[in-house]
Amino acid sequence: MKKLNERKLRWILRELKRGELSIYRIARQQGVTPRWVRKLRNRFRDRSFSEIQIGVCGRPPKPIPKAEKQLILEL
């Protein structure tokens, strides 16, 4: 599955709302599967464009303990 940025996600949802292109054509243009387009439609069905935000992916960074910071600064 291809990672979609916020701009592409908004484009997909806008085209779905317009209804001019089929799900298959939208998926083909963005390089994703029609199933993924349908899942996105269902996920964002009752949200407005201003509410759509993509968060940062991945695990949050582990904080460095103060003792280790002091040890590094002393060197």
Secondary structure as the mmCIF struct_conf table of DSSP 4:
data_model
#
loop_
_struct_conf.conf_type_id
_struct_conf.id
_struct_conf.beg_label_comp_id
_struct_conf.beg_label_asym_id
_struct_conf.beg_label_seq_id
_struct_conf.end_label_comp_id
_struct_conf.end_label_asym_id
_struct_conf.end_label_seq_id
HELX_LH_PP_P HELX_LH_PP_P1 LYS A 2 LEU A 4
HELX_RH_AL_P HELX_RH_AL_P1 GLU A 6 ARG A 18
BEND BEND1 GLU A 20 LEU A 21
HELX_RH_AL_P HELX_RH_AL_P2 ILE A 23 GLN A 30
TURN_TY1_P TURN_TY1_P1 GLY A 31 GLY A 31
BEND BEND2 VAL A 32 VAL A 32
HELX_RH_AL_P HELX_RH_AL_P3 PRO A 34 ARG A 43
TURN_TY1_P TURN_TY1_P2 PHE A 44 ASP A 46
HELX_RH_3T_P HELX_RH_3T_P1 PHE A 49 GLU A 51
BEND BEND3 GLY A 58 GLY A 58
HELX_LH_PP_P HELX_LH_PP_P2 ARG A 59 PRO A 65
HELX_RH_AL_P HELX_RH_AL_P4 LYS A 66 GLU A 74
#
